[in-house]
Amino acid sequence: MLANRQVRVGLPDPHADAVPNAAWRTVAGGGTAAYRGAMCRNIRPLNNFAPPATPDEVRAAALQYVRKVSGMTKPSAANHAAFDTAVEEVADVTARLLDALVTTAPPKDREVEAAKARARSAERYGRAG
């Protein structure tokens, strides 16, 4: 049986010790992922927006995902083809997912959501927006 453990939420390195204001929480089953239950902050929700997500936004999210899981931002020449293929495949699957999702909620306005995010950031980091 795996034990519960405390992890820092939202940090790129779950073993970093000298990071101020890190959020801690207990996760069941241990594991090594600091993002268990949390989303990478660079990948934005794309569903249910007016206007809908563009192919560029879908590809940018796919690129961030592949960077995260591969652990590299710029692949070596030996890995470049595999990296690019993964980005394109993830983008294709993401586009199909977004097309297939159904919701009864009204579409969110991008500008309103961006303003909310800026307000949350200002509150979190103590800055004026």
C-alpha positions as CSV (number, residue, x, y, z in Angstrom):
1,M,0.0,0.0,0.0
2,L,1.3,3.4,-0.9
3,A,1.5,6.1,1.7
4,N,0.1,9.6,1.5
5,R,2.7,12.3,1.1
6,Q,3.0,16.1,0.9
7,V,3.9,17.6,-2.5
8,R,4.3,21.2,-3.7
9,V,1.7,22.1,-6.1
10,G,2.6,24.0,-9.3
11,L,6.4,23.7,-9.1
12,P,8.4,22.4,-12.0
13,D,10.7,20.4,-9.7
14,P,9.0,18.4,-6.9
15,H,12.3,18.1,-5.0
16,A,13.2,21.8,-5.0
17,D,13.5,23.1,-1.4
18,A,14.2,26.8,-1.7
19,V,11.1,28.0,-3.3
20,P,9.1,30.6,-1.3
21,N,5.3,30.5,-1.1
22,A,5.1,26.9,-2.4
23,A,1.7,25.4,-1.9
24,W,1.7,22.0,-0.1
25,R,-1.0,19.4,-0.2
26,T,-1.3,15.7,0.6
27,V,-1.8,13.3,-2.3
28,A,-2.9,9.7,-1.9
29,G,-0.6,7.0,-3.1
30,G,2.6,8.9,-3.1
31,G,4.2,9.0,-6.5
32,T,6.6,11.5,-7.9
33,A,4.3,14.0,-9.8
34,A,4.1,17.4,-8.2
35,Y,1.2,18.1,-10.5
36,R,-1.0,15.2,-9.5
37,G,-4.5,16.7,-9.7
38,A,-3.2,20.0,-11.0
39,M,-2.7,21.2,-14.6
40,C,0.5,22.5,-16.0
41,R,0.0,26.2,-15.8
42,N,1.2,26.8,-19.4
43,I,-1.5,24.6,-20.9
44,R,-4.8,26.6,-21.0
45,P,-8.3,25.1,-21.1
46,L,-9.5,25.3,-24.7
47,N,-13.0,24.0,-24.5
48,N,-16.2,26.1,-24.6
49,F,-14.8,29.5,-25.6
50,A,-16.2,32.0,-28.0
51,P,-14.7,32.2,-30.5
52,P,-13.5,28.5,-30.4
53,A,-9.9,27.6,-30.0
54,T,-7.8,28.2,-33.1
55,P,-5.5,25.5,-34.7
56,D,-2.5,27.6,-33.4
57,E,-3.8,27.5,-29.8
58,V,-4.4,23.7,-30.1
59,R,-0.9,23.2,-31.4
60,A,0.6,25.4,-28.7
61,A,-1.1,23.3,-26.1
62,A,0.2,20.1,-27.8
63,L,3.7,21.6,-27.8
64,Q,3.6,22.4,-24.1
65,Y,2.3,18.9,-23.3
66,V,5.0,17.1,-25.4
67,R,7.6,19.4,-23.8
68,K,6.3,18.5,-20.3
69,V,6.2,14.7,-20.8
70,S,9.5,14.5,-22.8
71,G,11.3,16.8,-20.3
72,M,12.9,18.9,-23.1
73,T,12.1,22.2,-24.7
74,K,14.4,21.7,-27.7
75,P,14.9,18.1,-28.8
76,S,18.3,17.0,-30.1
77,A,18.7,16.3,-33.8
78,A,18.3,12.6,-33.0
79,N,14.9,13.2,-31.3
80,H,13.6,16.0,-33.5
81,A,11.5,13.9,-35.8
82,A,9.9,12.0,-32.9
83,F,9.2,15.2,-31.0
84,D,7.6,16.9,-34.0
85,T,5.5,13.8,-34.8
86,A,4.3,13.7,-31.2
87,V,3.3,17.4,-31.3
88,E,1.3,16.9,-34.5
89,E,-0.4,13.7,-33.2
90,V,-1.3,15.3,-29.8
91,A,-2.7,18.4,-31.7
92,D,-4.8,16.2,-33.9
93,V,-6.2,14.2,-31.0
94,T,-6.9,17.5,-29.1
95,A,-8.7,19.0,-32.0
96,R,-10.9,15.9,-32.3
97,L,-11.6,15.9,-28.6
98,L,-12.6,19.6,-28.7
99,D,-14.9,18.9,-31.6
100,A,-16.6,16.0,-29.8
101,L,-17.1,17.6,-26.4
102,V,-20.7,18.7,-25.6
103,T,-21.7,21.2,-23.0
104,T,-24.9,23.0,-22.0
105,A,-23.0,25.8,-20.4
106,P,-22.8,29.1,-22.4
107,P,-19.4,29.7,-24.1
108,K,-16.9,31.7,-22.0
109,D,-15.7,35.0,-23.2
110,R,-11.9,35.1,-23.6
111,E,-11.5,38.7,-22.5
112,V,-13.6,38.1,-19.3
113,E,-11.6,34.9,-18.5
114,A,-8.3,36.7,-19.1
115,A,-9.3,39.5,-16.8
116,K,-10.2,37.0,-14.1
117,A,-6.8,35.3,-14.5
118,R,-5.0,38.7,-14.2
119,A,-7.0,39.4,-11.0
120,R,-6.2,36.0,-9.5
121,S,-2.5,36.5,-10.4
122,A,-2.5,40.0,-8.8
123,E,-4.0,38.6,-5.7
124,R,-1.7,35.6,-5.6
125,Y,1.5,37.6,-6.1
126,G,0.5,40.8,-4.5
127,R,0.8,42.9,-7.6
128,A,-1.5,45.5,-9.1
129,G,-2.9,44.3,-12.5
